[in-house]
Amino acid sequence: LEHPEEHRKVVAELGSGAEPQALRRSLQETLRLTAHALGAIRRVVAHDGVALGPAGGRRFHVPRGCYVAMSHVLPNRNPWVFEDPFEFRPDRFADGQTFDDYQLTTFSHGLHKCPGRAYAMAMMELMLSEVFRRYDTAPVGKLPPIDFTRATLAQRAGPCALKLTPRA
């Protein structure tokens, strides 16, 4: 709702009865920008610790007993992967554009990737498509900024008041 032009595209597409591509792209972009800050928190159990770092790059020794956490915000806002990474641009996901598990980590990656990711996406699409089909929606005032204070959940810094007007 912070991007009225994109919202109009979503509503128009839903009204046409077409596959909800604009909604899906907007959801993917929203999740990219608001992924939880920390995930994949693991304790080092190897006796000698582990070395972390890119192949051929600087390595960091992490001693046994220390914890390592992966940031989902950093890869999702990597300018080498996402042009203008702080901008809301749903068309990044157009035409079947996909990103690998290390470029887009909203649902984590590898062995620990969220098993409910497809269900979560389907439920968000279903719920939002019904709301947008049945109601004209508009924020009441300015929406509060995204807040990452709770490291495991990105959320708004305050209440988000919306006006829902039934469609005729």
KAQUI-V367932 format. One record per residue. N is the residue number from 1. RES is the residue in one small letter. BURIAL is 1 if it has 24 or more other ideal C-beta (glycine too) atoms within 12 Angstrom, else 0. Layout:
# KAQUI-V367932
n;res;burial
N;RES;BURIAL
N;RES;BURIAL
This chain:
# KAQUI-V367932
n;res;burial
1;l;1
2;e;1
3;h;0
4;p;0
5;e;0
6;e;1
7;h;1
8;r;0
9;k;1
10;v;1
11;v;1
12;a;0
13;e;1
14;l;1
15;g;0
16;s;0
17;g;0
18;a;0
19;e;0
20;p;1
21;q;1
22;a;1
23;l;1
24;r;1
25;r;1
26;s;1
27;l;1
28;q;1
29;e;1
30;t;1
31;l;1
32;r;1
33;l;1
34;t;1
35;a;1
36;h;1
37;a;1
38;l;1
39;g;1
40;a;1
41;i;0
42;r;0
43;r;0
44;v;0
45;v;0
46;a;0
47;h;0
48;d;0
49;g;0
50;v;0
51;a;0
52;l;0
53;g;0
54;p;0
55;a;0
56;g;0
57;g;0
58;r;0
59;r;0
60;f;0
61;h;0
62;v;0
63;p;0
64;r;0
65;g;0
66;c;0
67;y;0
68;v;1
69;a;0
70;m;1
71;s;1
72;h;1
73;v;1
74;l;1
75;p;1
76;n;1
77;r;1
78;n;0
79;p;0
80;w;0
81;v;0
82;f;1
83;e;0
84;d;0
85;p;0
86;f;0
87;e;0
88;f;1
89;r;0
90;p;1
91;d;0
92;r;1
93;f;1
94;a;0
95;d;0
96;g;0
97;q;0
98;t;0
99;f;1
100;d;0
101;d;0
102;y;0
103;q;0
104;l;1
105;t;1
106;t;1
107;f;1
108;s;1
109;h;0
110;g;0
111;l;0
112;h;0
113;k;0
114;c;0
115;p;0
116;g;0
117;r;0
118;a;0
119;y;0
120;a;0
121;m;1
122;a;0
123;m;0
124;m;1
125;e;1
126;l;0
127;m;0
128;l;1
129;s;1
130;e;0
131;v;1
132;f;1
133;r;1
134;r;0
135;y;0
136;d;0
137;t;1
138;a;0
139;p;0
140;v;0
141;g;0
142;k;0
143;l;0
144;p;0
145;p;0
146;i;1
147;d;0
148;f;0
149;t;0
150;r;0
151;a;0
152;t;0
153;l;0
154;a;1
155;q;0
156;r;0
157;a;0
158;g;0
159;p;0
160;c;0
161;a;0
162;l;0
163;k;0
164;l;0
165;t;0
166;p;0
167;r;0
168;a;0
